[in-house]
Structure formats: structure tokens, C-alpha cells
């Protein structure tokens, strides 16, 4: 179905139609175009197509890849609820009015191996001067279900794109690493509720993934969005774990688990509390087997105080003349298993670390700039 090079002066309505190998390249639509619930089989071409008025692609189905490169949307560009089974390219396209891709899906069901470069959703050098919405958009299928299919080299690429008004990615799903290299993002960019399933990049794509997360981290820093900046920093650090050596990988994991890379106050507080409580339990276990029942509460209270003093040795609470000296002396007197010294050394080393992480998370979450 070759409609290339034509000019349509009046409105075009192909809603609910089925088009096979449709080619609308270099076509000019002077009035509105309605392609709602239209089904496109085989490849579809809208290369350098001009839409002078509204273009409505609501609930449209593209069986294979769709090419909208260099297309000009001079009116409303609506792609809500669209399914791109073979991905799509909008490289170099311009949306002079609002662009909406809400609830659409870019998946690899019929992704073409002939596409070069291999990008599932290609928005490189696209221009969005009046706002763009990608709310609830799904970029890529779950990698666990596509291991036997061709995987694109890049899942979604917004490199060199320009967003000059409100940009909405709320609740979008990225089943891979997005590229925003040299992208100009509007300060009213919303990434709240975005989901990043745990997609492990291929070994030869780890360095690219790190660079992509670093770019997003830098963009959020320039826009003064500390929460989003931290989210991308966390993604970058988790990707680094895939290539680091055993020691750095372990430290990276511990930093994540204990404080979410210096951001989660509750996680850091729980880590600090668990460290204190475990020390107290070990100290109590060191004495309880030889204690009479009437001494149990007194010993456990002393164990809590001694563990707290160990974890905060810089306060000298258990030293001579300290507030918790008596409890420490009681624990030392009942050192029947021999854990007293070992627990004290470990807590003296780890305690300041957990306190530092707790203070770091508080500072990061509540700093003014």
C-alpha cells in the first residue's frame, strides 16, 4: 500500500482499518488524520511525513517496526495506547504541539534484525517544544521473557533530543537502560513512580549502562532534583557491582543494604539499631547461662548499655567515670564464654560507621542545596 509523496487536502479517517506494508513517506496531510485502532501489518513507513493538523494514533497496532523519522507533527501528535510490536523510530521528528505517548508499549515481539543501529524506541534528535507525555509507557519487555529473541543494542534513546516544556515519564517502565546523552531536558521533568526492573546488562554493555546512568545523574544534578539524582546514582552503583572485584562488590552491596547509598534514613536507622541490638544479645548470651533468673533483667539491661557504649566508644560512656561504667563492669564480671572483648572490638570499629551513615542520610535528605 504505497501512498508516498501524496498530498491529502481533506481529513483522512482510516480508523479500524487493516493496512499491510503501508508507506506514507513524504506524504503531506493538510487536515486531521485519524488512525484510531488501525492495524498495520509488516513494516510501516511515515518517513518525512508532514501532519499539518492533528494526528490521532490512539490504540493503533503496529505488528512490525514503524518509521516516523524526520516526521513533522505541526498539530497534536497523539500515540496513546499504541502497541509497537517491532519498536519505532522517531529520530529527527518534530512535535510542534503536544506529543502524547501515554499507555503505549514498545516491545521486541517482531523486532527487526535489519534495523541499524539496533534501537527499540529511537527518539534521537527529536524536538518537543510544547511538552511531551510518556506516562505509563512500557519500553521493552521483561528481559527474562525475551532471552531467545533479538535484543536491541539500546532499548530507548533520547540522545540529542530537546524537551522545551513539561515532560512526563510518570509510572513508565524501562526494562533496560535509557540513553539521554546530550539531551536537553526541561526543568519540569517528572520521573516519579518510574519502574526500573532489575535488568542485568550483557557483559559487553556494562560500561555503556554506567555511562547512561551517569548522564542521567548529571542531568538531575543540573536541574537541582536531588531525589532523582540519587535514584540514577543508585542505578549506576548497582551496575558497577557487575564488573567490580570481590572487595569493591561487597562494599558496594553493604553501602546499598545499610543506607541505600546514603539516602534512606529508615534503612540507616534500622542498620544502626540492629548493630546495637545484636551486640547486646551476644553480650547477654555470654552471661545468661550462668545467671539466676532474678538477675536476668539486670544483666540484659547492662548488656544493652554496654553494647551502646561499645558502639559509641567516642562518647566514653563505658570508661572510668562514664555513665555506663557499672554496666560494663557487670558484663566483664560475667564474661563466662569469653565474648566480651571480641564483641567490644567489633562494635567499636563498626559503631562509628553506622552512626556516620545515619548522619549522612539525614544530611542528604534534608540539605537545602
C-alpha positions, 0 to 999 in steps of 0.5 A, spaced: 500 500 500 504 505 497 501 512 498 508 516 498 509 523 496 501 524 496 498 530 498 491 529 502 487 536 502 481 533 506 481 529 513 483 522 512 479 517 517 482 510 516 480 508 523 479 500 524 482 499 518 487 493 516 493 496 512 499 491 510 506 494 508 503 501 508 508 507 506 506 514 507 513 517 506 513 524 504 506 524 504 503 531 506 496 531 510 493 538 510 487 536 515 486 531 521 488 524 520 485 519 524 488 512 525 484 510 531 485 502 532 488 501 525 492 495 524 498 495 520 501 489 518 509 488 516 513 494 516 510 501 516 513 507 513 511 515 515 518 517 513 518 525 512 511 525 513 508 532 514 501 532 519 499 539 518 493 538 523 492 533 528 494 526 528 490 521 532 494 514 533 490 512 539 490 504 540 493 503 533 497 496 532 503 496 529 505 488 528 512 490 525 517 496 526 514 503 524 518 509 521 516 516 523 523 519 522 524 526 520 516 526 521 513 533 522 507 533 527 505 541 526 498 539 530 497 534 536 501 528 535 497 523 539 500 515 540 496 513 546 495 506 547 499 504 541 502 497 541 509 497 537 510 490 536 517 491 532 519 498 536 519 505 532 523 510 530 522 517 531 529 520 530 529 527 527 521 528 528 518 534 530 512 535 535 510 542 534 504 541 539 503 536 544 506 529 543 502 524 547 505 517 548 501 515 554 499 507 555 503 505 549 508 499 549 514 498 545 516 491 545 521 486 541 515 481 539 517 482 531 523 486 532 527 487 526 534 484 525 535 489 519 534 495 523 541 499 524 543 501 529 539 496 533 534 501 537 527 499 540 524 506 541 529 511 537 527 518 539 534 521 537 534 528 535 527 529 536 524 536 538 518 537 543 517 544 544 510 544 547 511 538 552 511 531 551 507 525 555 510 518 556 506 516 562 505 509 563 509 507 557 512 500 557 519 500 553 521 493 552 519 487 555 521 483 561 528 481 559 527 474 562 521 473 557 525 475 551 532 471 552 531 467 545 529 473 541 533 479 538 535 484 543 536 491 541 543 494 542 539 500 546 532 499 548 530 507 548 534 513 546 533 520 547 540 522 545 540 529 542 533 530 543 530 537 546 524 537 551 522 545 551 516 544 556 513 539 561 515 532 560 512 526 563 515 519 564 510 518 570 509 510 572 513 508 565 517 502 565 524 501 562 526 494 562 533 496 560 537 502 560 535 509 557 540 513 553 539 521 554 546 523 552 546 530 550 539 531 551 536 537 553 531 536 558 526 541 561 526 543 568 519 540 569 521 533 568 517 528 572 520 521 573 516 519 579 513 512 580 518 510 574 519 502 574 526 500 573 526 492 573 532 489 575 535 488 568 542 485 568 546 488 562 550 483 557 557 483 559 559 487 553 554 493 555 556 494 562 560 500 561 555 503 556 549 502 562 554 506 567 555 511 562 547 512 561 546 512 568 551 517 569 548 522 564 542 521 567 545 523 574 548 529 571 542 531 568 538 531 575 544 534 578 543 540 573 536 541 574 537 541 582 532 534 583 536 531 588 531 525 589 532 523 582 539 524 582 540 519 587 535 514 584 540 514 577 546 514 582 543 508 585 542 505 578 549 506 576 552 503 583 548 497 582 551 496 575 558 497 577 557 491 582 557 487 575 564 488 573 567 490 580 572 485 584 570 481 590 572 487 595 569 493 591 562 488 590 561 487 597 562 494 599 558 496 594 552 491 596 553 493 604 553 501 602 546 499 598 543 494 604 545 499 610 543 506 607 541 505 600 547 509 598 546 514 603 539 516 602 534 512 606 534 514 613 529 508 615 534 503 612 540 507 616 536 507 622 534 500 622 542 498 620 544 502 626 539 499 631 540 492 629 548 493 630 546 495 637 541 490 638 545 484 636 551 486 640 547 486 646 544 479 645 551 476 644 553 480 650 547 477 654 548 470 651 555 470 654 552 471 661 545 468 661 547 461 662 550 462 668 545 467 671 539 466 676 533 468 673 532 474 678 538 477 675 536 476 668 533 483 667 539 486 670 544 483 666 540 484 659 539 491 661 547 492 662 548 488 656 544 493 652 548 499 655 554 496 654 553 494 647 551 502 646 557 504 649 561 499 645 558 502 639 559 509 641 566 508 644 567 516 642 562 518 647 566 514 653 560 512 656 563 505 658 570 508 661 572 510 668 567 515 670 562 514 664 555 513 665 555 506 663 561 504 667 557 499 672 554 496 666 560 494 663 563 492 669 557 487 670 558 484 663 566 483 664 564 480 671 560 475 667 564 474 661 563 466 662 564 464 654 569 469 653 565 474 648 566 480 651 572 483 648 571 480 641 564 483 641 567 490 644 572 490 638 567 489 633 562 494 635 567 499 636 570 499 629 563 498 626 559 503 631 562 509 628 560 507 621 553 506 622 552 512 626 556 516 620 551 513 615 545 515 619 548 522 619 549 522 612 542 520 610 539 525 614 544 530 611 542 528 604 535 528 605 534 534 608 540 539 605 537 545 602 542 545 596 
